[in-house]
Amino acid sequence: MTDLFSPLTLRGVTLRNRIGVSPMCMYSCAADGLPTDWHMAHLVSRAVAGPGMTMVEASAVVPEGRITPQDVGIWSDAHTAPHARLAGAIAAMGSVPAIQIAHAGRKASRSRPWEAPAPAEGGWQTLGPSAAAFGDFLPPQALSEAEIEATIQAFVAAARRSVQAGYRLIEIHGAHGYLIHQFLSPLSNQRNDGWGGDFDGRTRLAREVVKAVRAAIPDELALSIRISHTDWVEGGWNTEESVRLSQLVKELGVDIVDVSSGGLDAGQKIPMGPGYQVPGAAAVKSGAAVPVMAVGLITEPAQAQEILDEGKADLILLARAFLRDPYWTLNAAVALGRTEALAIPPQYDRSWSSPARLTLERRIADPLPPL
């Protein structure tokens, strides 16, 4: 049995527990893609409560790889210093700083989610494996082979900047219908050259990005890839293919696979419910013999512990649960009877005495009744 508060080591990186803050797009940059005080407040307020890892949102490797004009980027050397500020602040809280590097492909150049769904004002030509559009999005331009090679090098450059900034785990975004996922799925990849067609062709971009990024970063740093284990559409990318891909990227140097699902096709039919993506993580973990992260409507401490107990995942990622409660990690320690594992900053709890612990437990377990 794996305890939620036991450490996890990936290469030379050790997470103090099995809880991670999942990357969450905030759409809160200026057009330059530089992280702001908003990102600092958002991430550090979660890292301070003790998660083993805190991952910065999808950061575009090129300007045209942004979902919206307000996305975080890491496409130039000007981005390194503000990212270093973020990574340093997360690490100072005792959480491993991680970053997700990404290219949105045909799902780029959109307005922010809380605005009317439409192409972004002052947007750009989107790119993809083929000219097929996603839903009512603008049709993309199919990437040439030279542009594909340039995209691989953009991921490499972004990974190197991530290392310079101080991130200890780098995740390649290959899920949710973004560029790498678009190449994986036969629903969006209609190419008939070496970057499409059969499984080997459709997975080539993912494999080449992983291989190039792994070679570009220090051996002691951890590498992850996020995948959608299924498109939830008949004839699309599926769990069996995800297992095969995970086996291949493990051999290329991926240390842990972040297993999500969906996002590629507007016709997807997702059976939403608590932990609905965990079976995909379990399939990848057992089928590819690789550590995995589980995500998707995981909200309760007992639920997270059960996933680990059953051997379905190695690391639990939470997103909306951390938005609702930045101190989810502390609450989980109390709920699971693991208060000795609480990583309370001394500024918040200076005594560390049993009475102080008991008071904290009571306050969390017995909140004030409503007025």
N, C-alpha and C positions, 0 to 999 in steps of 0.2 A: 504494500500500500504506500502510495506517495502522498505525503502531507502537503497541504496547500502552502504551508509556511517553511517547507524545506528548500534549501538552495538548489539551483540548477546551473550547471557549468556547461558552456558551449565554447569549445576551444579554450582560449585564455580569458574568457569573460564569465564571471559568476554573478548570477542574479540571486539576491538574498531570499527570494520566495518565488512562488509559481504564479504570481499575479502580475499582469501587464496592462498598461494603459494603451488601448488600441489607437492607431492613427485616426484622427477625426478632422476632416477639412473644416476650417473656420471661415474661409473666403473673406479674409480680413486684411489683406495686404493692399498697398497701393499697386499701381501697374508695374512696379519694378520687381515685385516678388520677394522683397526683403521682409523677413520676420519682424514683427513689431512688439510693442509693450503688451498688446493683447495676447499674443502667443506666449510671451513670458508669463503673464499672470495665469493664463489658462493651464499651461503645462506644469508650472511649479506648484500651483495650488493642489494639483493631484499628486505630484511626486513627493511632496512634503509628508503625505500620509502613509508612505511606506511601500508602494508597489515595487516589485523587483525590477521592472523595466517600464520606461515611459517613452513612447514612440512619437516622434514629430510627424505631423500629417504628410500626405503625399506632396512631395516637393518636385516640381517639374524640372526635367533635365534639359529642356529647351523651351523658349517662350511659347511656341505653338503647341507644346505639350500640356499647357494648363487647361483645366476644366473651365475655369472662369478667369477673367482678367485679374481677379483678386486672389488668386492662388499663391501659395508659397513657392518659391523657385530655388534652384541651386545650380543654375546654368552658367554662372559667371563667377570670377574670383571676388567680385563685390559682395557676393552672398556669404562668403566664408566667415567673415567677422560676426555678423548678426547670428549666424547659426552657432558659432563658437560660444557666444553669450548664452544661447539657449542650452546647448549641451553642457556647458560648465555649471549652469544653475541647476539642471536636473541632477548631474553627478554630485553636486554639493549636498543634495537632499538624500544621497545614498541610493538613488535609483539609477540603473544603467541607462544612459542616454542612447536612444536608437532613432533611426530616420528611415522613412520609406521614400525611395526615389522612383519617379513615375513619368509616364507619358500617356496622355488621355486619348491620343489617336483621334478617331472619328467622334468621340464624345467630348470634344473640346469646344472652345469659343462659345460658351453658353452664359446666360445671365445667372446670378446667384439663386439658390433654391428658394429663398423667401421672396424673390421678385417674380414677376410674371414670366412663365417659361417661354423663352425666346432666344434667338441668337444674341450674343453679347454685342452691346453697342461698341463700335470700333473693333469688331472681331477680325478674325483671320481665316484663311483657307485651312480647313482641317485635313488631316492625313490618315490613311489607313492601309491595310493590306490590299484592299480592293475599293472600288468606287461605290460600294453598297452603303447606304445611309443607315443610321440607327433611328428608328421611329421617324419623328418629324424633324430630326436634326438635319443640318445642311449636309449635302452629299460630300464625302471626303474625296481627296485626290489620292489615287493609288501611289504608294511609294515606289520609286525606282530602286533597283538593286544598290546603286551608289548611295541613295538616301537611307536605305536600310543599314548599310555599313556605317554611315555617319551617325545614325541613331544609336548603334551599339557603342560607338566611341563617345557619344554624349552621356550614356549611362556610366561609362568608365570614368570620364572627367568628373561627373557628379559624385561618384563613389570616392574618388581621390579627395575632392573638396570636403566630403563628409568625414573622411579620416582626419584631414587637417583641422576640421572644426571640433573634433574630439568625440564624435559618435563611436560607440563600441560595438553596435550591431547595426548592420545595413540590410534593409529589406528592399528587394526588387518587387515592384508592384506588377503582378501578372494576372490580376483578377478584375472583377466588377465591370467587365466589358471595355476596359481600357486597352491600349495598343497591343501589349503582349498577348492578352487574352483574345483580342481580335484576330491575331495570327493563329492562335491555337484552335479556334472553333471553325468548323466547316460552314457554319451559318454566316460568318463574316469574311472568311478567307476564301476567296474564289480564284486564287492565283493558280497558274499551271506551270510555274517555274520551280526552282529549288526551294522556294519559301512558302510553298502551298501544296495542295493535293493530299498526299497521304500523311500518316501520323508523323513520319520523320520530317517531312517538309514543313508541316504546320507547327511543329515544336522547335524548329531550327532556331528561330529568333530567341526564344526563351533560353535554349541551351547555349547559344552564342553569347548572349548577354551575361548569363551566369558565369560561363568560362572566363570571359574577359574581365568581369568585375572581380572575380576571385583572384585572378592573377595580378590585379592592380592594387589590392589592399593587403595589409600585413597579415601574415598567417595566423596571428593570435586573435584577430578580430572575428566576430561571428557574422555569418551571412545567412540571410533568410530569403525566401520568395513567397509571396502571397499568391494563391491560386483560387479560382472558383472551381470547386470540385465537379460541379455540374452547371449547365446552362438552364436546367429545368425546362428544356424544350426538346421535343423528340427530334432526333437527328443532329443534335448539337454536341458540344463537348460534354464528356460524361465522367463519372467517378472512376471507371476502369482505366480510362486514358490518364486521369490525374494520378493514379497509382503508378502507371508506367513512367510518366514524366517525373514523378517524385523520385523514383529509382534512379533515373538518369541524372537529375540535378544533384542528387546526393553524391554520386560518383564524381561529379564535377566540382564538389566542394561546398554545397549547401549544407548548413548545420541543422536547420530546423525549417519546416514548411508550415506556413500560416494558411490554414484551410478555411476559406469562406465559400460563397457560392453566388451564382446568378449575376445579373447586371449587363448581360450581353445583348439580349433580345427582348423587345417590348412585349412579345407574346409569352414570356415566362410565366409559369404557374407554380408559385412557391408555397409549399405547405407550412405556413408560418406557425410557430409555436415555441415554447421554451426549449432552448438548446437544439433548434431545428437543423443546425449545420454540424452538430457534433458527430452524427453518423459518418459524415464525409471525412472528418478528421480521423475518426477511428479506423476507417477503411484505408486511408493513406498511411497511418502509423503502422498498422499490422501488415499491409500489403507491400509497403516499400521499406519497412524496418528503419524508419527515420523518425526522429523526434518531431512532434507537431504542436502547433498552437491551435486552440479551439476558440471559436468566437460565435456570437449570434444568439441574442436573447438569453444570455447567461446573466442572471441578476442576483441570485441568492447565494450566500456562502456555502450552505449545505449542498446546493446544486453543483457549485464549482468543485467542492471536495469529492462529490460522488463521481464526477467525470474522471478525476484523477484516480480514485479508488478502483474504478472499473478499467483502468488502463487505456482510456480512449484518447488521452492527450497528455502532454508534458507541461504545458503552460496555458493558463487561462487568460484570455484577453477580454476586457470590458470597455465599452464605449459609452453608450447612453447611461448605463448604471453609474459611471463616474461623473457624468454631467449632472445627474440627479443628486449624487452624494460624493463629493470629492474625497471624503474620508471613509470610503467603502472598505479599504484595507483594514483600518482600525476596527470598524464595526464587525468585519469578518472574523478578526482575531477574538473578539469578545464572544460572538455567536458560536464559534467553534471551540471555545475554551482554551484558546492559545494566547492569552494575554501576555505570557512571558516572551512572546515573539513580537510584541508591539514595538515598532520603531518610532516612538514618540520623540520629536525634537526636544531637547532640554529646555528650549524657550517656552514650550507648551506644557511640559510636565517636569518640573525641576526636582521633585523629591524622589520619585521612583520607589516610594514606600508602599507597603501593602495597603494601608488605608487610602492612599491616593489612587492606587489601582482599583480598589473596590469602588471608590466614588465614581471613577470613570466608567466602570462596568455598569453601575446602577444607572448612571445618566443615559448611557446608550440603550440599556435593556428596558428602562422604564422612563420614557420621555414624558415631559409634562403633558397632562391631558389638555384637550382643546378648550379654549375659553367659551 
